[in-house]
């Protein structure tokens, strides 16, 4: 399976993260807003890639004008990715920032896929796919290959649910997730 972790845009933002995190704290704070704006641009681009990939399966679904702010800025345990990023920029590590980038990228890509499937108005189903390796957590391994209607949620055995990977209510079901959704007609 082609993985979004190999995309040039994500590699560039990871490199920028390493550069920014190596700065002295005072300089890092000066660049916080610019860095977060750049990261938001990349996350919106990842969402658009998900939408585009879904179009290839369900047919042409015009990309909506702009993004719903709740799509990219979903709150999990009352914090958005930007609030977490700002905390990591103040007191975190490079690894925490890159984990945040990768986790949010998975969520935004899969959200784009699902929203395009819903917008198509067709009887679309979605299939959960893991990386099928020894790093897949049990709650996601449980979902491997599961197919549900595009508007339905996936339910894990720990009681959590999501429309797509990265959209769970419990952070432990989102962090470092590498799963993807594919659509079927």
ABEGO torsion letter per residue (X at the ends): XBBAAABAAAAAAAAAAAAAAABBAAAAAAAAAAAAAAAAAAAAAAAAAAAAAAAAAAEBBBBBBEBBAAAAABBBGGBBAAAAAAAAAAABBAAAAAAAAAAAAAAAAAAAAAAAAAAAGBBBBBBBBBAGBAABBAAAAAABGBBBBAABBBBBAAGBBBABBGABABAAAABGBABBBBBBX
